[in-house]
Amino acid sequence: MVLLENDGRTKPIPKKGHIEGFEPADNKCLLRATDGKRKISTVVSSKEVNKFQMAYSNLLRANMDGLKKKDKKSKAKKSGAAQ
């Protein structure tokens, strides 16, 4: 893509040959994730965002069983001591 700065244009001009496959109606979102060792990525179309979001939230809920629960007693002591 070529962007001309001096002619007042705000949108980039695509290079020749890239115009044929351009479909502006279907927006896509690129998602990337890593666990420190592996990198994964996926592309989600605008039509499937809700489906992906529901599947992703179910996956997160299913795998968050190892988290520590908050200790309400120690939190109350800390807030009481601050006053």
PDB file of N, CA, C and O in Angstrom:
ATOM      1  N   MET A   1       0.837  -1.165   0.000  1.00  0.00           N
ATOM      2  CA  MET A   1       0.000   0.000   0.000  1.00  0.00           C
ATOM      3  C   MET A   1       0.892   1.242   0.000  1.00  0.00           C
ATOM      4  O   MET A   1       1.914   1.297   0.683  1.00  0.00           O
ATOM      5  N   VAL A   2       0.485   2.205  -0.764  1.00  0.00           N
ATOM      6  CA  VAL A   2       1.250   3.435  -0.882  1.00  0.00           C
ATOM      7  C   VAL A   2       0.421   4.562  -0.297  1.00  0.00           C
ATOM      8  O   VAL A   2      -0.751   4.716  -0.640  1.00  0.00           O
ATOM      9  N   LEU A   3       1.013   5.343   0.577  1.00  0.00           N
ATOM     10  CA  LEU A   3       0.321   6.471   1.176  1.00  0.00           C
ATOM     11  C   LEU A   3       1.054   7.735   0.773  1.00  0.00           C
ATOM     12  O   LEU A   3       2.235   7.909   1.074  1.00  0.00           O
ATOM     13  N   LEU A   4       0.354   8.597   0.102  1.00  0.00           N
ATOM     14  CA  LEU A   4       0.944   9.860  -0.307  1.00  0.00           C
ATOM     15  C   LEU A   4       0.605  10.902   0.737  1.00  0.00           C
ATOM     16  O   LEU A   4      -0.567  11.138   1.030  1.00  0.00           O
ATOM     17  N   GLU A   5       1.625  11.525   1.300  1.00  0.00           N
ATOM     18  CA  GLU A   5       1.415  12.444   2.404  1.00  0.00           C
ATOM     19  C   GLU A   5       1.130  13.864   1.943  1.00  0.00           C
ATOM     20  O   GLU A   5       0.442  14.602   2.649  1.00  0.00           O
ATOM     21  N   ASN A   6       1.628  14.267   0.803  1.00  0.00           N
ATOM     22  CA  ASN A   6       1.563  15.664   0.407  1.00  0.00           C
ATOM     23  C   ASN A   6       0.319  16.053  -0.377  1.00  0.00           C
ATOM     24  O   ASN A   6       0.092  17.245  -0.584  1.00  0.00           O
ATOM     25  N   ASP A   7      -0.495  15.106  -0.823  1.00  0.00           N
ATOM     26  CA  ASP A   7      -1.641  15.476  -1.646  1.00  0.00           C
ATOM     27  C   ASP A   7      -2.939  15.566  -0.851  1.00  0.00           C
ATOM     28  O   ASP A   7      -3.993  15.784  -1.450  1.00  0.00           O
ATOM     29  N   GLY A   8      -2.909  15.409   0.470  1.00  0.00           N
ATOM     30  CA  GLY A   8      -4.089  15.593   1.303  1.00  0.00           C
ATOM     31  C   GLY A   8      -4.978  14.374   1.432  1.00  0.00           C
ATOM     32  O   GLY A   8      -6.069  14.480   1.991  1.00  0.00           O
ATOM     33  N   ARG A   9      -4.560  13.231   0.941  1.00  0.00           N
ATOM     34  CA  ARG A   9      -5.368  12.018   1.046  1.00  0.00           C
ATOM     35  C   ARG A   9      -5.222  11.428   2.442  1.00  0.00           C
ATOM     36  O   ARG A   9      -4.157  11.512   3.054  1.00  0.00           O
ATOM     37  N   THR A  10      -6.298  10.833   2.935  1.00  0.00           N
ATOM     38  CA  THR A  10      -6.259  10.215   4.253  1.00  0.00           C
ATOM     39  C   THR A  10      -6.280   8.695   4.184  1.00  0.00           C
ATOM     40  O   THR A  10      -5.977   8.027   5.173  1.00  0.00           O
ATOM     41  N   LYS A  11      -6.629   8.145   3.041  1.00  0.00           N
ATOM     42  CA  LYS A  11      -6.675   6.687   2.895  1.00  0.00           C
ATOM     43  C   LYS A  11      -5.522   6.228   2.011  1.00  0.00           C
ATOM     44  O   LYS A  11      -5.154   6.921   1.063  1.00  0.00           O
ATOM     45  N   PRO A  12      -4.943   5.050   2.317  1.00  0.00           N
ATOM     46  CA  PRO A  12      -3.858   4.548   1.477  1.00  0.00           C
ATOM     47  C   PRO A  12      -4.359   4.095   0.116  1.00  0.00           C
ATOM     48  O   PRO A  12      -5.516   3.704  -0.037  1.00  0.00           O
ATOM     49  N   ILE A  13      -3.485   4.154  -0.855  1.00  0.00           N
ATOM     50  CA  ILE A  13      -3.804   3.711  -2.208  1.00  0.00           C
ATOM     51  C   ILE A  13      -3.233   2.310  -2.384  1.00  0.00           C
ATOM     52  O   ILE A  13      -2.025   2.128  -2.236  1.00  0.00           O
ATOM     53  N   PRO A  14      -4.078   1.294  -2.699  1.00  0.00           N
ATOM     54  CA  PRO A  14      -3.546  -0.064  -2.864  1.00  0.00           C
ATOM     55  C   PRO A  14      -2.659  -0.158  -4.095  1.00  0.00           C
ATOM     56  O   PRO A  14      -2.848   0.561  -5.076  1.00  0.00           O
ATOM     57  N   LYS A  15      -1.678  -1.067  -4.022  1.00  0.00           N
ATOM     58  CA  LYS A  15      -0.799  -1.294  -5.156  1.00  0.00           C
ATOM     59  C   LYS A  15      -1.580  -1.960  -6.278  1.00  0.00           C
ATOM     60  O   LYS A  15      -2.632  -2.554  -6.042  1.00  0.00           O
ATOM     61  N   LYS A  16      -1.072  -1.861  -7.485  1.00  0.00           N
ATOM     62  CA  LYS A  16      -1.734  -2.465  -8.639  1.00  0.00           C
ATOM     63  C   LYS A  16      -1.781  -3.978  -8.475  1.00  0.00           C
ATOM     64  O   LYS A  16      -0.810  -4.591  -8.032  1.00  0.00           O
ATOM     65  N   GLY A  17      -2.919  -4.580  -8.835  1.00  0.00           N
ATOM     66  CA  GLY A  17      -3.067  -6.026  -8.749  1.00  0.00           C
ATOM     67  C   GLY A  17      -3.744  -6.498  -7.473  1.00  0.00           C
ATOM     68  O   GLY A  17      -4.153  -7.656  -7.396  1.00  0.00           O
ATOM     69  N   HIS A  18      -3.875  -5.641  -6.473  1.00  0.00           N
ATOM     70  CA  HIS A  18      -4.499  -6.031  -5.214  1.00  0.00           C
ATOM     71  C   HIS A  18      -5.958  -5.583  -5.120  1.00  0.00           C
ATOM     72  O   HIS A  18      -6.620  -5.864  -4.121  1.00  0.00           O
ATOM     73  N   ILE A  19      -6.456  -4.913  -6.109  1.00  0.00           N
ATOM     74  CA  ILE A  19      -7.806  -4.361  -6.064  1.00  0.00           C
ATOM     75  C   ILE A  19      -8.857  -5.433  -6.364  1.00  0.00           C
ATOM     76  O   ILE A  19      -9.970  -5.344  -5.846  1.00  0.00           O
ATOM     77  N   GLU A  20      -8.545  -6.430  -7.172  1.00  0.00           N
ATOM     78  CA  GLU A  20      -9.534  -7.413  -7.603  1.00  0.00           C
ATOM     79  C   GLU A  20     -10.134  -8.204  -6.443  1.00  0.00           C
ATOM     80  O   GLU A  20     -11.339  -8.455  -6.441  1.00  0.00           O
ATOM     81  N   GLY A  21      -9.334  -8.603  -5.459  1.00  0.00           N
ATOM     82  CA  GLY A  21      -9.810  -9.446  -4.376  1.00  0.00           C
ATOM     83  C   GLY A  21     -10.303  -8.680  -3.163  1.00  0.00           C
ATOM     84  O   GLY A  21     -10.542  -9.280  -2.115  1.00  0.00           O
ATOM     85  N   PHE A  22     -10.458  -7.390  -3.278  1.00  0.00           N
ATOM     86  CA  PHE A  22     -10.836  -6.561  -2.135  1.00  0.00           C
ATOM     87  C   PHE A  22     -12.342  -6.574  -1.934  1.00  0.00           C
ATOM     88  O   PHE A  22     -13.089  -6.227  -2.849  1.00  0.00           O
ATOM     89  N   GLU A  23     -12.806  -6.976  -0.730  1.00  0.00           N
ATOM     90  CA  GLU A  23     -14.222  -6.988  -0.389  1.00  0.00           C
ATOM     91  C   GLU A  23     -14.426  -6.185   0.892  1.00  0.00           C
ATOM     92  O   GLU A  23     -14.247  -6.734   1.979  1.00  0.00           O
ATOM     93  N   PRO A  24     -14.791  -4.917   0.805  1.00  0.00           N
ATOM     94  CA  PRO A  24     -14.913  -4.095   2.003  1.00  0.00           C
ATOM     95  C   PRO A  24     -16.122  -4.433   2.874  1.00  0.00           C
ATOM     96  O   PRO A  24     -16.158  -4.018   4.032  1.00  0.00           O
ATOM     97  N   ALA A  25     -17.110  -5.166   2.368  1.00  0.00           N
ATOM     98  CA  ALA A  25     -18.323  -5.447   3.135  1.00  0.00           C
ATOM     99  C   ALA A  25     -18.088  -6.478   4.240  1.00  0.00           C
ATOM    100  O   ALA A  25     -18.797  -6.455   5.246  1.00  0.00           O
ATOM    101  N   ASP A  26     -17.129  -7.368   4.088  1.00  0.00           N
ATOM    102  CA  ASP A  26     -16.893  -8.419   5.069  1.00  0.00           C
ATOM    103  C   ASP A  26     -15.653  -8.077   5.899  1.00  0.00           C
ATOM    104  O   ASP A  26     -14.529  -8.349   5.476  1.00  0.00           O
ATOM    105  N   ASN A  27     -15.852  -7.489   7.060  1.00  0.00           N
ATOM    106  CA  ASN A  27     -14.741  -7.154   7.950  1.00  0.00           C
ATOM    107  C   ASN A  27     -14.308  -8.384   8.718  1.00  0.00           C
ATOM    108  O   ASN A  27     -15.125  -9.248   9.035  1.00  0.00           O
ATOM    109  N   LYS A  28     -13.018  -8.461   9.019  1.00  0.00           N
ATOM    110  CA  LYS A  28     -12.472  -9.605   9.735  1.00  0.00           C
ATOM    111  C   LYS A  28     -11.620  -9.110  10.888  1.00  0.00           C
ATOM    112  O   LYS A  28     -11.112  -7.989  10.868  1.00  0.00           O
ATOM    113  N   CYS A  29     -11.472  -9.961  11.897  1.00  0.00           N
ATOM    114  CA  CYS A  29     -10.688  -9.622  13.074  1.00  0.00           C
ATOM    115  C   CYS A  29      -9.621 -10.702  13.266  1.00  0.00           C
ATOM    116  O   CYS A  29      -9.925 -11.895  13.260  1.00  0.00           O
ATOM    117  N   LEU A  30      -8.378 -10.274  13.437  1.00  0.00           N
ATOM    118  CA  LEU A  30      -7.274 -11.189  13.676  1.00  0.00           C
ATOM    119  C   LEU A  30      -7.037 -11.280  15.175  1.00  0.00           C
ATOM    120  O   LEU A  30      -6.833 -10.263  15.838  1.00  0.00           O
ATOM    121  N   LEU A  31      -7.064 -12.497  15.709  1.00  0.00           N
ATOM    122  CA  LEU A  31      -6.823 -12.727  17.130  1.00  0.00           C
ATOM    123  C   LEU A  31      -5.556 -13.536  17.287  1.00  0.00           C
ATOM    124  O   LEU A  31      -5.358 -14.544  16.608  1.00  0.00           O
ATOM    125  N   ARG A  32      -4.698 -13.087  18.191  1.00  0.00           N
ATOM    126  CA  ARG A  32      -3.443 -13.781  18.450  1.00  0.00           C
ATOM    127  C   ARG A  32      -3.336 -14.100  19.933  1.00  0.00           C
ATOM    128  O   ARG A  32      -3.800 -13.333  20.777  1.00  0.00           O
ATOM    129  N   ALA A  33      -2.718 -15.242  20.247  1.00  0.00           N
ATOM    130  CA  ALA A  33      -2.536 -15.648  21.639  1.00  0.00           C
ATOM    131  C   ALA A  33      -1.225 -16.408  21.766  1.00  0.00           C
ATOM    132  O   ALA A  33      -0.735 -16.999  20.804  1.00  0.00           O
ATOM    133  N   THR A  34      -0.669 -16.381  22.968  1.00  0.00           N
ATOM    134  CA  THR A  34       0.553 -17.125  23.236  1.00  0.00           C
ATOM    135  C   THR A  34       0.532 -17.615  24.677  1.00  0.00           C
ATOM    136  O   THR A  34      -0.069 -16.988  25.550  1.00  0.00           O
ATOM    137  N   ASP A  35       1.193 -18.737  24.914  1.00  0.00           N
ATOM    138  CA  ASP A  35       1.329 -19.243  26.281  1.00  0.00           C
ATOM    139  C   ASP A  35       2.786 -19.196  26.719  1.00  0.00           C
ATOM    140  O   ASP A  35       3.162 -19.842  27.697  1.00  0.00           O
ATOM    141  N   GLY A  36       3.593 -18.449  26.013  1.00  0.00           N
ATOM    142  CA  GLY A  36       5.008 -18.357  26.318  1.00  0.00           C
ATOM    143  C   GLY A  36       5.847 -19.278  25.462  1.00  0.00           C
ATOM    144  O   GLY A  36       7.011 -18.985  25.190  1.00  0.00           O
ATOM    145  N   LYS A  37       5.273 -20.380  25.035  1.00  0.00           N
ATOM    146  CA  LYS A  37       5.991 -21.342  24.204  1.00  0.00           C
ATOM    147  C   LYS A  37       5.452 -21.353  22.775  1.00  0.00           C
ATOM    148  O   LYS A  37       6.216 -21.318  21.810  1.00  0.00           O
ATOM    149  N   ARG A  38       4.129 -21.401  22.655  1.00  0.00           N
ATOM    150  CA  ARG A  38       3.496 -21.490  21.348  1.00  0.00           C
ATOM    151  C   ARG A  38       2.741 -20.216  21.025  1.00  0.00           C
ATOM    152  O   ARG A  38       2.256 -19.526  21.922  1.00  0.00           O
ATOM    153  N   LYS A  39       2.645 -19.907  19.745  1.00  0.00           N
ATOM    154  CA  LYS A  39       1.836 -18.790  19.287  1.00  0.00           C
ATOM    155  C   LYS A  39       0.745 -19.349  18.395  1.00  0.00           C
ATOM    156  O   LYS A  39       1.005 -20.195  17.540  1.00  0.00           O
ATOM    157  N   ILE A  40      -0.484 -18.872  18.596  1.00  0.00           N
ATOM    158  CA  ILE A  40      -1.591 -19.280  17.744  1.00  0.00           C
ATOM    159  C   ILE A  40      -2.326 -18.022  17.296  1.00  0.00           C
ATOM    160  O   ILE A  40      -2.285 -16.992  17.968  1.00  0.00           O
ATOM    161  N   SER A  41      -2.988 -18.119  16.171  1.00  0.00           N
ATOM    162  CA  SER A  41      -3.773 -17.001  15.677  1.00  0.00           C
ATOM    163  C   SER A  41      -4.953 -17.544  14.894  1.00  0.00           C
ATOM    164  O   SER A  41      -4.927 -18.669  14.396  1.00  0.00           O
ATOM    165  N   THR A  42      -5.993 -16.720  14.795  1.00  0.00           N
ATOM    166  CA  THR A  42      -7.167 -17.080  14.014  1.00  0.00           C
ATOM    167  C   THR A  42      -7.801 -15.818  13.470  1.00  0.00           C
ATOM    168  O   THR A  42      -7.606 -14.731  14.015  1.00  0.00           O
ATOM    169  N   VAL A  43      -8.552 -15.961  12.406  1.00  0.00           N
ATOM    170  CA  VAL A  43      -9.273 -14.852  11.803  1.00  0.00           C
ATOM    171  C   VAL A  43     -10.756 -15.140  11.958  1.00  0.00           C
ATOM    172  O   VAL A  43     -11.230 -16.219  11.603  1.00  0.00           O
ATOM    173  N   VAL A  44     -11.491 -14.160  12.496  1.00  0.00           N
ATOM    174  CA  VAL A  44     -12.922 -14.307  12.715  1.00  0.00           C
ATOM    175  C   VAL A  44     -13.633 -13.273  11.856  1.00  0.00           C
ATOM    176  O   VAL A  44     -13.319 -12.084  11.920  1.00  0.00           O
ATOM    177  N   SER A  45     -14.589 -13.724  11.055  1.00  0.00           N
ATOM    178  CA  SER A  45     -15.349 -12.786  10.227  1.00  0.00           C
ATOM    179  C   SER A  45     -16.398 -12.090  11.078  1.00  0.00           C
ATOM    180  O   SER A  45     -16.750 -12.566  12.157  1.00  0.00           O
ATOM    181  N   SER A  46     -16.887 -10.979  10.594  1.00  0.00           N
ATOM    182  CA  SER A  46     -17.860 -10.194  11.352  1.00  0.00           C
ATOM    183  C   SER A  46     -19.167 -10.958  11.548  1.00  0.00           C
ATOM    184  O   SER A  46     -19.906 -10.686  12.494  1.00  0.00           O
ATOM    185  N   LYS A  47     -19.452 -11.895  10.677  1.00  0.00           N
ATOM    186  CA  LYS A  47     -20.682 -12.677  10.794  1.00  0.00           C
ATOM    187  C   LYS A  47     -20.596 -13.708  11.919  1.00  0.00           C
ATOM    188  O   LYS A  47     -21.627 -14.125  12.448  1.00  0.00           O
ATOM    189  N   GLU A  48     -19.391 -14.121  12.290  1.00  0.00           N
ATOM    190  CA  GLU A  48     -19.214 -15.187  13.282  1.00  0.00           C
ATOM    191  C   GLU A  48     -18.640 -14.698  14.610  1.00  0.00           C
ATOM    192  O   GLU A  48     -18.173 -15.510  15.408  1.00  0.00           O
ATOM    193  N   VAL A  49     -18.666 -13.391  14.862  1.00  0.00           N
ATOM    194  CA  VAL A  49     -18.092 -12.856  16.093  1.00  0.00           C
ATOM    195  C   VAL A  49     -18.851 -13.361  17.319  1.00  0.00           C
ATOM    196  O   VAL A  49     -18.226 -13.772  18.297  1.00  0.00           O
ATOM    197  N   ASN A  50     -20.171 -13.338  17.289  1.00  0.00           N
ATOM    198  CA  ASN A  50     -20.957 -13.790  18.445  1.00  0.00           C
ATOM    199  C   ASN A  50     -20.730 -15.267  18.739  1.00  0.00           C
ATOM    200  O   ASN A  50     -20.606 -15.657  19.900  1.00  0.00           O
ATOM    201  N   LYS A  51     -20.674 -16.080  17.709  1.00  0.00           N
ATOM    202  CA  LYS A  51     -20.432 -17.519  17.880  1.00  0.00           C
ATOM    203  C   LYS A  51     -19.050 -17.761  18.492  1.00  0.00           C
ATOM    204  O   LYS A  51     -18.903 -18.584  19.396  1.00  0.00           O
ATOM    205  N   PHE A  52     -18.035 -17.039  17.997  1.00  0.00           N
ATOM    206  CA  PHE A  52     -16.681 -17.179  18.528  1.00  0.00           C
ATOM    207  C   PHE A  52     -16.617 -16.706  19.975  1.00  0.00           C
ATOM    208  O   PHE A  52     -15.983 -17.352  20.810  1.00  0.00           O
ATOM    209  N   GLN A  53     -17.264 -15.592  20.277  1.00  0.00           N
ATOM    210  CA  GLN A  53     -17.236 -15.044  21.639  1.00  0.00           C
ATOM    211  C   GLN A  53     -17.875 -16.002  22.642  1.00  0.00           C
ATOM    212  O   GLN A  53     -17.360 -16.169  23.747  1.00  0.00           O
ATOM    213  N   MET A  54     -18.979 -16.628  22.275  1.00  0.00           N
ATOM    214  CA  MET A  54     -19.631 -17.588  23.170  1.00  0.00           C
ATOM    215  C   MET A  54     -18.738 -18.822  23.387  1.00  0.00           C
ATOM    216  O   MET A  54     -18.606 -19.297  24.515  1.00  0.00           O
ATOM    217  N   ALA A  55     -18.136 -19.329  22.332  1.00  0.00           N
ATOM    218  CA  ALA A  55     -17.268 -20.498  22.459  1.00  0.00           C
ATOM    219  C   ALA A  55     -16.032 -20.154  23.294  1.00  0.00           C
ATOM    220  O   ALA A  55     -15.588 -20.968  24.104  1.00  0.00           O
ATOM    221  N   TYR A  56     -15.479 -18.966  23.107  1.00  0.00           N
ATOM    222  CA  TYR A  56     -14.287 -18.541  23.856  1.00  0.00           C
ATOM    223  C   TYR A  56     -14.615 -18.348  25.336  1.00  0.00           C
ATOM    224  O   TYR A  56     -13.829 -18.752  26.194  1.00  0.00           O
ATOM    225  N   SER A  57     -15.754 -17.741  25.650  1.00  0.00           N
ATOM    226  CA  SER A  57     -16.116 -17.548  27.056  1.00  0.00           C
ATOM    227  C   SER A  57     -16.383 -18.882  27.748  1.00  0.00           C
ATOM    228  O   SER A  57     -16.028 -19.042  28.916  1.00  0.00           O
ATOM    229  N   ASN A  58     -16.996 -19.837  27.060  1.00  0.00           N
ATOM    230  CA  ASN A  58     -17.208 -21.176  27.630  1.00  0.00           C
ATOM    231  C   ASN A  58     -15.880 -21.877  27.894  1.00  0.00           C
ATOM    232  O   ASN A  58     -15.727 -22.558  28.907  1.00  0.00           O
ATOM    233  N   LEU A  59     -14.927 -21.712  26.991  1.00  0.00           N
ATOM    234  CA  LEU A  59     -13.598 -22.288  27.171  1.00  0.00           C
ATOM    235  C   LEU A  59     -12.891 -21.683  28.385  1.00  0.00           C
ATOM    236  O   LEU A  59     -12.277 -22.408  29.168  1.00  0.00           O
ATOM    237  N   LEU A  60     -12.974 -20.369  28.545  1.00  0.00           N
ATOM    238  CA  LEU A  60     -12.351 -19.712  29.695  1.00  0.00           C
ATOM    239  C   LEU A  60     -12.977 -20.172  31.009  1.00  0.00           C
ATOM    240  O   LEU A  60     -12.264 -20.465  31.969  1.00  0.00           O
ATOM    241  N   ARG A  61     -14.299 -20.235  31.053  1.00  0.00           N
ATOM    242  CA  ARG A  61     -14.988 -20.668  32.281  1.00  0.00           C
ATOM    243  C   ARG A  61     -14.614 -22.101  32.652  1.00  0.00           C
ATOM    244  O   ARG A  61     -14.435 -22.410  33.830  1.00  0.00           O
ATOM    245  N   ALA A  62     -14.497 -22.963  31.666  1.00  0.00           N
ATOM    246  CA  ALA A  62     -14.194 -24.368  31.926  1.00  0.00           C
ATOM    247  C   ALA A  62     -12.772 -24.563  32.437  1.00  0.00           C
ATOM    248  O   ALA A  62     -12.505 -25.530  33.151  1.00  0.00           O
ATOM    249  N   ASN A  63     -11.856 -23.665  32.087  1.00  0.00           N
ATOM    250  CA  ASN A  63     -10.452 -23.849  32.441  1.00  0.00           C
ATOM    251  C   ASN A  63      -9.957 -22.922  33.540  1.00  0.00           C
ATOM    252  O   ASN A  63      -8.748 -22.827  33.751  1.00  0.00           O
ATOM    253  N   MET A  64     -10.833 -22.246  34.235  1.00  0.00           N
ATOM    254  CA  MET A  64     -10.418 -21.352  35.321  1.00  0.00           C
ATOM    255  C   MET A  64     -10.696 -21.959  36.690  1.00  0.00           C
ATOM    256  O   MET A  64     -11.024 -21.234  37.629  1.00  0.00           O
ATOM    257  N   ASP A  65     -10.571 -23.265  36.818  1.00  0.00           N
ATOM    258  CA  ASP A  65     -10.865 -23.919  38.080  1.00  0.00           C
ATOM    259  C   ASP A  65      -9.680 -23.891  39.046  1.00  0.00           C
ATOM    260  O   ASP A  65      -9.857 -24.190  40.227  1.00  0.00           O
ATOM    261  N   GLY A  66      -8.503 -23.548  38.593  1.00  0.00           N
ATOM    262  CA  GLY A  66      -7.329 -23.546  39.456  1.00  0.00           C
ATOM    263  C   GLY A  66      -7.053 -22.206  40.130  1.00  0.00           C
ATOM    264  O   GLY A  66      -6.038 -22.062  40.812  1.00  0.00           O
ATOM    265  N   LEU A  67      -7.926 -21.231  39.954  1.00  0.00           N
ATOM    266  CA  LEU A  67      -7.703 -19.924  40.549  1.00  0.00           C
ATOM    267  C   LEU A  67      -7.994 -19.947  42.041  1.00  0.00           C
ATOM    268  O   LEU A  67      -8.869 -20.682  42.498  1.00  0.00           O
ATOM    269  N   LYS A  68      -7.261 -19.144  42.795  1.00  0.00           N
ATOM    270  CA  LYS A  68      -7.489 -19.051  44.234  1.00  0.00           C
ATOM    271  C   LYS A  68      -8.676 -18.143  44.509  1.00  0.00           C
ATOM    272  O   LYS A  68      -8.857 -17.126  43.839  1.00  0.00           O
ATOM    273  N   LYS A  69      -9.476 -18.507  45.489  1.00  0.00           N
ATOM    274  CA  LYS A  69     -10.603 -17.673  45.878  1.00  0.00           C
ATOM    275  C   LYS A  69     -10.109 -16.554  46.785  1.00  0.00           C
ATOM    276  O   LYS A  69      -9.125 -16.716  47.507  1.00  0.00           O
ATOM    277  N   LYS A  70     -10.796 -15.425  46.744  1.00  0.00           N
ATOM    278  CA  LYS A  70     -10.416 -14.292  47.582  1.00  0.00           C
ATOM    279  C   LYS A  70     -10.765 -14.580  49.035  1.00  0.00           C
ATOM    280  O   LYS A  70     -11.800 -15.175  49.335  1.00  0.00           O
ATOM    281  N   ASP A  71      -9.891 -14.150  49.923  1.00  0.00           N
ATOM    282  CA  ASP A  71     -10.125 -14.310  51.353  1.00  0.00           C
ATOM    283  C   ASP A  71     -10.804 -13.042  51.859  1.00  0.00           C
ATOM    284  O   ASP A  71     -10.167 -11.994  51.967  1.00  0.00           O
ATOM    285  N   LYS A  72     -12.093 -13.136  52.169  1.00  0.00           N
ATOM    286  CA  LYS A  72     -12.861 -11.960  52.569  1.00  0.00           C
ATOM    287  C   LYS A  72     -12.432 -11.442  53.943  1.00  0.00           C
ATOM    288  O   LYS A  72     -12.533 -10.242  54.201  1.00  0.00           O
ATOM    289  N   LYS A  73     -11.959 -12.314  54.819  1.00  0.00           N
ATOM    290  CA  LYS A  73     -11.573 -11.893  56.166  1.00  0.00           C
ATOM    291  C   LYS A  73     -10.335 -11.008  56.134  1.00  0.00           C
ATOM    292  O   LYS A  73     -10.305  -9.970  56.794  1.00  0.00           O
ATOM    293  N   SER A  74      -9.325 -11.397  55.386  1.00  0.00           N
ATOM    294  CA  SER A  74      -8.098 -10.603  55.338  1.00  0.00           C
ATOM    295  C   SER A  74      -8.340  -9.292  54.608  1.00  0.00           C
ATOM    296  O   SER A  74      -7.692  -8.292  54.914  1.00  0.00           O
ATOM    297  N   LYS A  75      -9.243  -9.277  53.666  1.00  0.00           N
ATOM    298  CA  LYS A  75      -9.564  -8.043  52.948  1.00  0.00           C
ATOM    299  C   LYS A  75     -10.277  -7.054  53.870  1.00  0.00           C
ATOM    300  O   LYS A  75     -10.035  -5.848  53.803  1.00  0.00           O
ATOM    301  N   ALA A  76     -11.154  -7.569  54.729  1.00  0.00           N
ATOM    302  CA  ALA A  76     -11.874  -6.712  55.667  1.00  0.00           C
ATOM    303  C   ALA A  76     -10.915  -6.128  56.693  1.00  0.00           C
ATOM    304  O   ALA A  76     -11.079  -4.974  57.087  1.00  0.00           O
ATOM    305  N   LYS A  77      -9.921  -6.887  57.137  1.00  0.00           N
ATOM    306  CA  LYS A  77      -8.939  -6.395  58.100  1.00  0.00           C
ATOM    307  C   LYS A  77      -8.100  -5.289  57.498  1.00  0.00           C
ATOM    308  O   LYS A  77      -7.796  -4.308  58.176  1.00  0.00           O
ATOM    309  N   LYS A  78      -7.712  -5.429  56.220  1.00  0.00           N
ATOM    310  CA  LYS A  78      -6.893  -4.428  55.572  1.00  0.00           C
ATOM    311  C   LYS A  78      -7.665  -3.130  55.388  1.00  0.00           C
ATOM    312  O   LYS A  78      -7.099  -2.057  55.597  1.00  0.00           O
ATOM    313  N   SER A  79      -8.923  -3.188  55.009  1.00  0.00           N
ATOM    314  CA  SER A  79      -9.703  -1.979  54.807  1.00  0.00           C
ATOM    315  C   SER A  79     -10.043  -1.317  56.144  1.00  0.00           C
ATOM    316  O   SER A  79     -10.150  -0.093  56.219  1.00  0.00           O
ATOM    317  N   GLY A  80     -10.210  -2.108  57.180  1.00  0.00           N
ATOM    318  CA  GLY A  80     -10.490  -1.554  58.517  1.00  0.00           C
ATOM    319  C   GLY A  80      -9.272  -0.872  59.111  1.00  0.00           C
ATOM    320  O   GLY A  80      -9.414   0.112  59.838  1.00  0.00           O
ATOM    321  N   ALA A  81      -8.094  -1.364  58.823  1.00  0.00           N
ATOM    322  CA  ALA A  81      -6.865  -0.781  59.336  1.00  0.00           C
ATOM    323  C   ALA A  81      -6.518   0.520  58.617  1.00  0.00           C
ATOM    324  O   ALA A  81      -5.840   1.377  59.183  1.00  0.00           O
ATOM    325  N   ALA A  82      -6.970   0.671  57.394  1.00  0.00           N
ATOM    326  CA  ALA A  82      -6.660   1.869  56.623  1.00  0.00           C
ATOM    327  C   ALA A  82      -7.482   3.060  57.087  1.00  0.00           C
ATOM    328  O   ALA A  82      -7.092   4.201  56.840  1.00  0.00           O
ATOM    329  N   GLN A  83      -8.607   2.830  57.751  1.00  0.00           N
ATOM    330  CA  GLN A  83      -9.482   3.951  58.148  1.00  0.00           C
ATOM    331  C   GLN A  83      -9.066   4.557  59.422  1.00  0.00           C
ATOM    332  O   GLN A  83      -9.697   5.506  59.890  1.00  0.00           O
TER     333      GLN A  83
END
